[in-house]
Amino acid sequence: MHSLRQEAVRAKERVRDKVSMFRFASGADLLVQYYRAEKTMLVTFRSSEAGEMFMMAETARLLLKAIGKPCTARGVIDKSEVPIAVEALERLIQETPVTEEDEEKLKAEGKPLPVSLKQRVWPFIQLLNRTRQAKKEGRIIWEAAADFEG
């Protein structure tokens, strides 16, 4: 009984700490702090031409490995590398299709359909293409809290 009370007090303290962490944050800072608290890595991709996008490290790892880049805390994709990267990502999409049988099986089980790889990759391909169309030297820089090699 005594250990249950101690465990309840510790759980209450963890919740209080998370709530106080969010009190002074705003916008993207809030999002980054949340994912750090949950021990889930968030990777930010910033294009010199098309703005920025956020991606979970698990997905970013898959995409960066597909284009031959290391999963380090910081990295760069230059404009000259973009055509090869787009080609590699399109090949990745073709190699991992979601079949109608998989979708039917999930629907029959009453489970929601997961976000497909194509849906996850498409915004990144758009970011790459907009960077490629830049008149000046374009690049995409990624940044994470730490290396996410896996």
Beta strands, then each sheet from edge to edge (+ up, - down):
strand 1: 42-47
strand 2: 51-56
strand 3: 74-78
strand 4: 139-143
sheet 1: 2+ 1- 4+ 3-
end
